[in-house]
């Protein structure tokens, strides 16, 4: 039997380009801050967090939108000494900032690249814009854009903080999907499994309220996490509890390597000078 060839994902770079790319991490600060870090018990959340690669900011900067439609309404201030070409810019107006992605991505034939913000990583005052790009043929670079959600609010990126999240998606798959809504009774086995689960969950929650277990592992059923049904019958044979994405490989003798291959530096402790009351100009002009 012939196996399908592996999907390829290549980032082509000029000598002057140095994209900071890494497999996406699972941690989110708000998840860390939940009691006993219980947010990580939600497997769909943690899988989504790592469901791609992320590109990291090459510099620390702060930005603010004054509310106007023009490009001049967005002010971007990077730390002193930051090369101008790595600083995000106000390119399109309407309260957006633009990160230039240093690389031309190429995927296997028939595969696009979904590009947007990192899942489950909200940033106060600004939201990522998403896009789907046909990277199996396009010879063009793309930008990653964020749009402010309110004016006169300072947003900040640290150096090596993700600004872009991406993963390949097969072109044409969604067009071929035939969605339906049907009564649950039309699927007797699924109906019974759901009923069994609802009953077992009710009994388990009553048990937790009654016994008040102290160990966090005894406070949740872990059925989906373990990939089993309500009766402990195994689910999908390829059930995943963790993704293992490969880092982008670079040629050992290439000057155009990924700066994050050897680990991330600590973010700087100084802050660019920008405030909601300042009237300074943008450093990218």
C-alpha positions as CSV (number, residue, x, y, z in Angstrom):
1,X,0.0,0.0,0.0
2,X,1.3,3.4,-1.0
3,X,1.4,5.9,1.9
4,X,0.6,9.6,1.3
5,X,3.8,11.7,1.2
6,X,4.4,13.8,4.3
7,X,3.1,17.4,4.2
8,X,5.9,19.8,3.8
9,X,6.2,23.3,5.3
10,X,9.2,25.4,4.3
11,X,10.0,29.0,5.2
12,X,12.3,30.5,2.6
13,X,14.3,33.5,3.8
14,X,16.7,36.1,2.4
15,X,20.0,36.5,4.1
16,X,18.8,39.6,6.0
17,X,15.6,37.8,7.3
18,X,15.6,36.1,10.6
19,X,12.0,35.0,11.5
20,X,11.7,33.8,15.1
21,X,9.6,30.7,14.7
22,X,8.9,27.9,17.2
23,X,6.3,25.2,17.8
24,X,3.5,26.8,19.8
25,X,3.6,26.3,23.6
26,X,0.7,25.0,25.7
27,X,0.9,27.5,28.5
28,X,-1.3,30.5,28.9
29,X,-1.0,32.8,31.9
30,X,-4.7,32.9,32.6
31,X,-4.7,29.1,32.6
32,X,-1.8,29.1,35.0
33,X,-3.7,31.5,37.2
34,X,-6.8,29.2,37.5
35,X,-7.2,27.3,40.8
36,X,-4.8,24.3,40.8
37,X,-4.3,25.2,37.1
38,X,-7.5,23.4,36.4
39,X,-8.0,25.0,33.0
40,X,-5.4,22.5,31.7
41,X,-7.8,19.7,32.4
42,X,-9.7,20.8,29.3
43,X,-7.8,18.8,26.6
44,X,-9.4,20.6,23.7
45,X,-8.0,23.9,25.1
46,X,-4.4,22.6,25.5
47,X,-4.5,20.8,22.1
48,X,-5.6,24.1,20.4
49,X,-2.9,26.0,22.2
50,X,-0.2,23.8,20.5
51,X,-2.0,23.3,17.2
52,X,0.6,25.1,15.1
53,X,3.7,27.2,15.1
54,X,4.1,30.8,16.3
55,X,6.2,33.7,15.1
56,X,7.7,35.8,17.9
57,X,8.1,39.6,18.0
58,X,11.7,40.6,17.2
59,X,11.5,43.6,19.6
60,X,9.7,45.1,22.6
61,X,7.3,47.9,21.7
62,X,4.1,49.7,22.8
63,X,1.3,51.1,20.6
64,X,-1.8,53.2,20.9
65,X,-4.6,54.1,18.6
66,X,-6.0,57.6,18.9
67,X,-9.4,56.7,17.3
68,X,-8.9,58.1,13.8
69,X,-9.1,56.2,10.4
70,X,-5.7,57.3,9.1
71,X,-2.4,55.6,9.5
72,X,-1.2,58.5,11.7
73,X,-3.8,57.7,14.3
74,X,-1.7,54.7,15.4
75,X,1.5,55.4,17.3
76,X,4.2,52.7,17.8
77,X,7.1,53.2,20.1
78,X,10.0,50.7,20.2
79,X,12.9,50.7,22.6
80,X,15.8,52.9,21.8
81,X,18.2,51.3,19.4
82,X,15.7,48.9,17.8
83,X,16.3,48.6,14.1
84,X,13.4,50.4,12.3
85,X,12.8,47.5,9.9
86,X,11.8,45.1,12.6
87,X,9.3,47.5,14.3
88,X,5.6,46.9,13.4
89,X,4.0,49.7,11.4
90,X,0.7,51.5,10.9
91,X,0.2,50.5,7.3
92,X,-3.6,50.1,6.6
93,X,-5.2,52.6,9.0
94,X,-8.5,52.0,10.7
95,X,-6.9,51.2,14.0
96,X,-4.6,48.4,12.8
97,X,-0.9,47.6,13.3
98,X,1.0,45.4,10.9
99,X,3.8,42.9,11.6
100,X,5.9,42.1,8.6
101,X,6.6,38.3,8.4
102,X,10.2,37.7,7.3
103,X,9.8,34.6,5.1
104,X,8.0,33.1,2.1
105,X,6.2,30.0,3.1
106,X,5.7,27.0,0.8
107,X,3.4,24.1,1.5
108,X,2.7,20.8,-0.3
109,X,0.4,21.0,-3.3
110,X,-3.2,21.5,-2.3
111,X,-2.3,22.8,1.2
112,X,-3.0,26.3,2.5
113,X,-1.7,28.1,5.6
114,X,-4.2,29.3,8.2
115,X,-2.7,32.5,9.8
116,X,-4.0,34.4,12.9
117,X,-3.5,34.9,16.6
118,X,-2.6,32.3,19.1
119,X,-5.7,30.4,20.4
120,X,-6.9,31.1,24.0
121,X,-4.5,34.0,24.3
122,X,-6.6,37.2,24.4
123,X,-4.8,40.5,24.5
124,X,-6.6,43.4,26.1
125,X,-7.5,46.2,23.7
126,X,-6.5,44.6,20.5
127,X,-7.5,41.5,18.5
128,X,-5.8,39.4,15.8
129,X,-7.1,39.3,12.2
130,X,-7.0,35.9,10.5
131,X,-6.4,34.8,7.0
132,X,-6.0,31.7,4.8
133,X,-3.2,31.8,2.2
134,X,-2.6,29.5,-0.7
135,X,1.1,28.9,0.1
136,X,1.6,26.1,-2.3
137,X,2.0,28.5,-5.2
138,X,2.1,32.1,-3.9
139,X,5.5,33.8,-4.3
140,X,4.5,36.6,-2.0
141,X,5.1,37.5,1.6
142,X,2.2,38.2,3.9
143,X,1.6,40.4,6.9
144,X,0.1,39.7,10.3
145,X,-2.3,42.4,11.4
146,X,-4.0,43.2,14.7
147,X,-6.9,45.7,15.1
148,X,-7.5,47.8,18.2
149,X,-10.8,47.3,19.9
150,X,-10.9,50.7,21.6
151,X,-9.0,54.0,21.3
152,X,-6.5,55.5,23.8
153,X,-5.5,52.2,25.2
154,X,-1.8,51.2,25.3
155,X,-0.9,47.7,24.1
156,X,2.5,46.2,24.5
157,X,4.5,43.3,23.1
158,X,7.6,42.0,24.7
159,X,10.5,40.7,22.6
160,X,9.8,37.0,21.8
161,X,6.1,37.3,22.6
162,X,4.0,35.6,19.8
163,X,2.3,37.8,17.3
164,X,1.4,35.2,14.7
165,X,0.1,31.6,14.8
166,X,-0.2,29.3,11.8
167,X,-0.8,25.8,10.6
168,X,-1.5,24.0,7.3
169,X,-5.0,23.2,6.2
170,X,-5.9,21.1,3.1
171,X,-7.6,23.1,0.4
172,X,-11.0,22.0,-0.7
173,X,-11.9,19.9,2.3
174,X,-14.5,22.3,3.7
175,X,-16.1,22.6,0.3
176,X,-16.6,18.9,0.3
177,X,-18.2,18.7,3.7
178,X,-22.0,17.9,3.7
179,X,-23.3,19.2,7.1
180,X,-26.6,17.9,8.5
181,X,-28.7,18.3,11.6
182,X,-30.5,15.1,12.7
183,X,-32.4,13.9,15.8
184,X,-30.2,12.1,18.3
185,X,-32.6,9.1,18.2
186,X,-31.4,8.5,14.6
187,X,-28.1,7.3,16.1
188,X,-29.1,4.8,18.8
189,X,-25.6,3.9,19.9
190,X,-24.6,7.6,20.3
191,X,-27.9,8.3,22.1
192,X,-27.2,5.5,24.6
193,X,-23.6,6.6,25.1
194,X,-24.7,10.2,25.7
195,X,-27.3,9.0,28.2
196,X,-24.8,6.8,30.0
197,X,-22.3,9.7,30.2
198,X,-24.9,12.2,31.5
199,X,-25.9,9.7,34.2
200,X,-22.3,8.9,35.2
201,X,-21.4,12.5,35.3
202,X,-24.3,13.3,37.6
203,X,-23.3,10.5,39.9
204,X,-19.7,11.6,39.8
205,X,-20.5,15.2,40.7
206,X,-22.7,14.0,43.6
207,X,-19.8,11.8,44.8
208,X,-17.4,14.8,44.7
209,X,-19.9,17.0,46.6
210,X,-20.3,14.3,49.2
211,X,-16.7,13.1,49.7
212,X,-14.8,16.4,48.9
213,X,-11.7,14.7,47.6
214,X,-8.5,16.7,48.1
215,X,-6.5,15.3,45.2
216,X,-7.1,17.2,42.1
217,X,-7.0,14.0,40.0
218,X,-10.0,12.7,42.0
219,X,-12.1,15.8,41.2
220,X,-12.7,15.1,37.5
221,X,-13.6,12.1,35.5
222,X,-11.0,12.4,32.8
223,X,-13.1,10.3,30.3
224,X,-12.4,12.5,27.3
225,X,-8.9,13.2,28.4
226,X,-8.1,9.5,28.6
227,X,-9.9,8.8,25.3
228,X,-12.5,6.4,26.6
229,X,-16.3,6.3,26.5
230,X,-18.7,6.3,29.5
231,X,-18.2,2.5,30.0
232,X,-14.4,2.8,29.6
233,X,-14.6,1.4,26.1
234,X,-11.7,2.9,24.1
235,X,-12.4,5.7,21.7
236,X,-10.3,6.6,18.7
237,X,-7.1,4.5,18.4
238,X,-5.1,7.7,17.5
239,X,-6.6,9.8,20.4
240,X,-4.1,12.5,21.2
241,X,-3.4,14.1,24.6
242,X,-0.4,16.1,23.3
243,X,0.9,17.3,20.0
244,X,4.6,17.0,19.1
245,X,5.3,19.5,16.4
246,X,8.7,19.6,14.9
247,X,10.8,22.8,15.0
248,X,11.8,24.4,11.7
249,X,15.1,22.8,10.7
250,X,17.9,25.0,9.4
251,X,21.1,24.1,7.5
252,X,24.0,24.0,9.9
253,X,26.1,26.3,7.7
254,X,23.3,28.7,6.8
255,X,23.5,32.3,8.0
256,X,19.7,32.5,7.7
257,X,18.9,30.5,10.8
258,X,16.0,30.8,13.2
259,X,17.1,32.9,16.2
260,X,15.0,30.9,18.7
261,X,16.6,27.5,17.9
262,X,18.9,27.8,20.8
263,X,16.4,29.1,23.3
264,X,14.6,32.4,24.1
265,X,16.2,35.3,25.7
266,X,14.6,36.9,28.8
267,X,12.3,39.9,27.9
268,X,13.8,43.3,28.6
269,X,12.6,45.1,31.7
270,X,12.5,48.6,30.2
271,X,9.3,50.0,28.7
272,X,9.0,52.1,25.6
273,X,7.7,55.5,26.4
274,X,4.0,55.7,25.4
275,X,0.9,56.5,27.4
276,X,-2.7,57.2,26.7
277,X,-2.1,60.9,27.4
278,X,1.1,61.3,25.2
279,X,0.9,62.9,21.8
280,X,4.2,61.7,20.4
281,X,4.7,60.5,16.8
282,X,5.2,57.0,15.6
283,X,8.7,55.6,15.5
284,X,8.0,53.7,12.3
285,X,7.6,56.8,10.2
